Each structure stands twice: as structure tokens, then as C-alpha cells.
Amino acid sequence: MGENPRHLPWRVTDVFIVLAAYALLLYVFLHLRVQLFGSIANTDPDRKPGAFLFDEIVDAGILTTLPLFFVTRVYGGKISEIGITLDNVLRNVILGAAAGVLLFGAASGYDIVLSVVFGVADEHPYHEMFRRSSSPAGSGAILFTLLVLGPFSEEVFFRGFAYTVFRKRWGISLAVVVSATLFSVTHFSTAHFVLAWGIGAALALLFDRTKSLLSSIAAHAVFNVASVSFSFLSS
């Protein structure tokens, strides 16, 4: 007799368990930090860039470690199963960078339509933070978060882990839809829900094609670079 599907690894519920555990651990960390060191303004990298960067490193570390724990310890699998591999590095990075440029072009068009047609102008909180930053150290901390910590940790969870789980259970089409929806509800604002969904879907398809997180990480990072650069130049 085969195993009961409910006892097999790669359960859909595990995605939400990881997400809940991430939120809980991050809350506990922030609470303990305040209790031990007092209030530190995480939203003001100019004032305390070291504290801001430390918070972001812990945030990214939790979001990365939990999926890796499930894959390697709970499932007994390999990290290559969620796209952490060095196969075809150059090809995947170039493909990802090209995808990031295309995503930025699409996002720019979306923002123009949103602004001109609906009179809505909004931007990612970190983009606004960088545009307003007057401290080199603060700007550096924000850039490191946008270019390294954010793309790596988010791709490990949303594409490497969540998308892989959904794909194994439901197939490509539904996995793209659900993983993109999960990505969009945790990003940007209500006005940018559609944009975030499109980005999430595109990154999921890119990851599915290459089977490597290098491609989606590169696309994510290039998109962030282009977005921040445009935000800075237009300020």
C-alpha cells in the first residue's frame, strides 16, 4: 500500500506554518531587542544604519533558515530541490538580469497608468526611504537590503519553497497563481497588488524554467536596482 498523501512531505500547510513561524520569531526578536536595548528606529536607517541593517539581516536569516530546515530536516531532501544550485551560473544570472529589466519596464508602465488614469502615486517603503536618505551609511544599508538580503531571502521562501510545494501538489498553473498571490499580499500597497502579483508570477515562471534560484534572485535584484535608481533620479 502507498503512503497516505497527508503524511508525505511538501505539504501545502507547511508553507503557511513557515510563514507563521517567521512572523512569530521576528516579533519575538524585535520585542526582545526593545526590552534589552530600548527603542531603536528600524524605519530610520540614517539615524542608526547599523541597527537597521542588523534587523534586516535577522529578518532575512529567519525567512531563509525556516524553509531550509523544512527541506533538509523535516523532508530529508536536498537544497537543490528548491533551486539552490550552481549549475549554469552564468546563463541563469544573465537570463535573470534580462528578466529583471523587462519587469522594471512593465512596472514603470503600470505606475504611469496608475498615476495618470487613477491619480494614484505610491511606492515601495524602502524605495521611499532610499530617496529620502541623506546619509551614505543609511543609503548603503538600504541598498544592501534591496539588492542582497531581500532578493535572496524572498526568493528562497516564495519561489524555492512555496512555489515548489504548490507545484508538487497542484501543478504549474495553480502553483504560479497561488504563489504570486501570496507574494502580492505581503508586498507593496493595495494599489500595487496587481503589479506585485505580476512580478510574483513572472519570477515563478522564470524559476520553473531554469530550476535555479540564481535566475529569480538576479531578476529580483536587477528590478530593485532599476526601481531605486529611477526613484533617486526622479526625486
C-alpha positions as CSV (number, residue, x, y, z in Angstrom):
1,M,0.0,0.0,0.0
2,G,1.1,3.5,-0.7
3,E,1.7,6.2,1.9
4,N,-1.2,8.4,3.0
5,P,-0.8,11.6,1.0
6,R,-1.4,13.6,4.1
7,H,1.8,12.2,5.6
8,L,4.0,12.9,2.6
9,P,6.5,15.8,2.7
10,W,5.9,19.0,0.7
11,R,2.6,19.8,2.3
12,V,0.8,23.0,1.4
13,T,0.1,23.7,5.1
14,D,3.9,23.7,5.7
15,V,4.1,26.9,3.6
16,F,1.8,28.7,6.0
17,I,3.4,27.1,9.0
18,V,6.8,28.5,7.9
19,L,5.2,31.9,7.2
20,A,3.5,32.0,10.7
21,A,6.7,30.8,12.4
22,Y,8.7,33.6,10.6
23,A,6.2,36.2,11.8
24,L,6.3,34.9,15.3
25,L,10.1,34.6,15.5
26,L,10.5,38.1,14.0
27,Y,8.1,39.5,16.6
28,V,9.9,37.8,19.4
29,F,13.2,39.1,18.2
30,L,12.0,42.7,17.9
31,H,10.3,42.5,21.3
32,L,13.4,41.2,23.0
33,R,15.6,43.8,21.2
34,V,13.4,46.6,22.5
35,Q,13.4,45.1,26.0
36,L,17.2,44.7,26.1
37,F,18.4,47.8,24.2
38,G,15.4,50.2,24.2
39,S,13.6,51.6,21.2
40,I,15.7,51.5,18.0
41,A,14.1,53.1,15.0
42,N,14.1,50.4,12.3
43,T,12.4,52.9,9.9
44,D,15.3,55.4,10.2
45,P,18.5,54.0,8.6
46,D,20.0,57.5,8.5
47,R,19.9,57.7,12.3
48,K,21.1,54.2,13.1
49,P,22.1,52.3,10.0
50,G,23.8,49.6,12.0
51,A,20.6,48.8,13.9
52,F,18.6,49.0,10.7
53,L,20.9,46.6,8.9
54,F,21.1,44.2,11.8
55,D,17.3,44.0,11.9
56,E,17.2,43.3,8.2
57,I,19.8,40.6,8.4
58,V,17.9,38.8,11.2
59,D,14.7,39.2,9.2
60,A,16.3,37.7,6.1
61,G,18.0,35.0,8.1
62,I,14.8,33.8,9.6
63,L,12.9,33.8,6.3
64,T,15.8,31.8,4.7
65,T,16.5,29.3,7.5
66,L,13.0,28.1,8.1
67,P,12.4,26.7,4.5
68,L,15.9,25.2,4.5
69,F,15.1,23.5,7.8
70,F,11.9,22.0,6.4
71,V,13.5,20.8,3.2
72,T,16.6,19.2,4.8
73,R,15.4,18.2,8.2
74,V,11.7,17.7,8.0
75,Y,11.5,16.3,4.4
76,G,15.0,14.8,4.3
77,G,15.6,16.4,0.9
78,K,18.4,18.4,-0.7
79,I,18.6,22.2,-1.1
80,S,18.9,21.6,-4.9
81,E,15.3,20.6,-4.8
82,I,14.4,24.3,-4.1
83,G,16.7,25.6,-6.7
84,I,19.8,26.3,-4.6
85,T,22.4,25.1,-7.1
86,L,25.4,26.4,-9.0
87,D,24.5,24.7,-12.3
88,N,24.6,27.0,-15.3
89,V,25.5,30.0,-13.2
90,L,26.3,32.5,-15.9
91,R,23.3,31.5,-18.1
92,N,20.9,31.8,-15.2
93,V,22.3,35.1,-13.9
94,I,22.1,36.7,-17.4
95,L,18.6,35.3,-18.0
96,G,17.5,36.6,-14.7
97,A,19.1,40.1,-15.2
98,A,17.3,40.4,-18.6
99,A,14.0,39.4,-16.9
100,G,14.6,42.0,-14.2
101,V,15.0,44.7,-16.8
102,L,11.7,43.6,-18.6
103,L,9.9,43.6,-15.2
104,F,11.1,47.1,-14.5
105,G,9.8,48.3,-17.8
106,A,6.4,46.7,-17.2
107,A,6.3,48.1,-13.7
108,S,7.1,51.6,-15.0
109,G,4.2,51.4,-17.4
110,Y,1.9,50.2,-14.7
111,D,2.9,53.1,-12.4
112,I,2.3,55.6,-15.3
113,V,-1.2,54.2,-15.9
114,L,-1.9,54.2,-12.1
115,S,-0.8,57.8,-11.8
116,V,-2.4,59.3,-15.0
117,V,-5.6,57.3,-15.2
118,F,-6.4,56.8,-11.5
119,G,-4.4,59.6,-9.9
120,V,-2.7,57.1,-7.5
121,A,1.0,57.6,-6.8
122,D,2.6,55.2,-4.3
123,E,6.0,53.5,-4.0
124,H,7.7,50.7,-2.0
125,P,8.6,51.8,1.5
126,Y,12.3,51.1,1.0
127,H,12.3,53.0,-2.3
128,E,10.9,56.0,-0.5
129,M,13.4,55.5,2.4
130,F,16.3,55.5,-0.1
131,R,15.1,58.5,-2.0
132,R,14.9,60.5,1.3
133,S,18.1,59.2,2.7
134,S,20.8,61.8,3.3
135,S,23.4,59.5,5.0
136,P,25.9,57.4,2.9
137,A,25.8,54.7,5.6
138,G,22.0,54.8,5.6
139,S,21.8,54.6,1.9
140,G,24.3,51.7,1.9
141,A,22.2,49.8,4.4
142,I,19.1,50.2,2.4
143,L,20.8,49.2,-0.8
144,F,22.3,46.1,0.8
145,T,18.8,45.1,1.9
146,L,17.2,45.8,-1.5
147,L,20.0,44.1,-3.6
148,V,21.1,41.2,-1.4
149,L,19.1,40.4,1.7
150,G,15.6,40.9,0.2
151,P,16.1,39.1,-3.2
152,F,17.9,36.2,-1.6
153,S,15.6,35.5,1.3
154,E,12.3,36.2,-0.5
155,E,13.3,34.0,-3.5
156,V,14.2,31.1,-1.1
157,F,10.8,31.3,0.5
158,F,8.4,32.4,-2.2
159,R,9.9,30.7,-5.2
160,G,12.2,28.0,-3.9
161,F,10.0,26.7,-1.1
162,A,6.4,27.9,-1.5
163,Y,6.2,27.6,-5.3
164,T,7.9,24.2,-5.2
165,V,5.4,22.9,-2.6
166,F,2.5,24.2,-4.6
167,R,3.8,22.8,-7.8
168,K,4.3,19.4,-6.4
169,R,0.8,19.3,-5.1
170,W,-1.2,21.3,-7.7
171,G,0.9,21.6,-10.9
172,I,2.5,24.6,-12.6
173,S,-0.6,26.7,-13.4
174,L,-2.2,26.8,-9.9
175,A,1.2,27.0,-8.2
176,V,2.0,30.2,-10.2
177,V,-1.4,31.7,-9.3
178,V,-1.2,30.8,-5.6
179,S,2.5,31.7,-5.0
180,A,2.0,35.0,-6.8
181,T,-1.0,35.8,-4.7
182,L,0.9,35.0,-1.5
183,F,3.8,37.2,-2.7
184,S,1.5,40.1,-3.6
185,V,-0.4,40.2,-0.3
186,T,2.9,40.6,1.5
187,H,4.3,43.4,-0.7
188,F,3.7,47.0,-1.6
189,S,0.3,48.5,-1.1
190,T,-3.3,47.8,-2.2
191,A,-2.7,50.0,-5.2
192,H,0.2,47.8,-6.3
193,F,-1.4,44.4,-5.6
194,V,-1.7,43.7,-9.4
195,L,1.9,44.8,-10.0
196,A,3.2,42.6,-7.2
197,W,1.1,39.7,-8.4
198,G,2.5,40.0,-11.9
199,I,6.1,40.2,-10.6
200,G,5.5,37.1,-8.4
201,A,4.0,35.2,-11.3
202,A,6.9,36.1,-13.7
203,L,9.5,35.1,-11.1
204,A,7.8,31.8,-10.5
205,L,7.7,31.0,-14.2
206,L,11.4,32.0,-14.5
207,F,12.3,29.8,-11.6
208,D,10.3,26.9,-13.1
209,R,12.1,27.2,-16.4
210,T,15.6,27.4,-15.0
211,K,15.2,25.3,-11.9
212,S,17.6,27.7,-10.2
213,L,17.1,30.4,-7.7
214,L,20.0,32.3,-9.2
215,S,17.8,33.4,-12.1
216,S,14.9,34.7,-9.9
217,I,17.4,36.3,-7.4
218,A,19.1,38.1,-10.2
219,A,15.8,39.3,-11.7
220,H,14.6,40.4,-8.3
221,A,17.9,42.3,-7.6
222,V,18.0,44.0,-11.0
223,F,14.4,45.0,-10.7
224,N,15.2,46.6,-7.3
225,V,18.3,48.3,-8.6
226,A,16.4,49.8,-11.6
227,S,13.5,50.9,-9.4
228,V,15.7,52.6,-6.8
229,S,17.8,54.3,-9.5
230,F,14.7,55.6,-11.2
231,S,13.3,56.8,-7.9
232,F,16.5,58.5,-7.0
233,L,16.9,60.2,-10.4
234,S,13.3,61.4,-10.4
235,S,13.4,62.9,-6.9
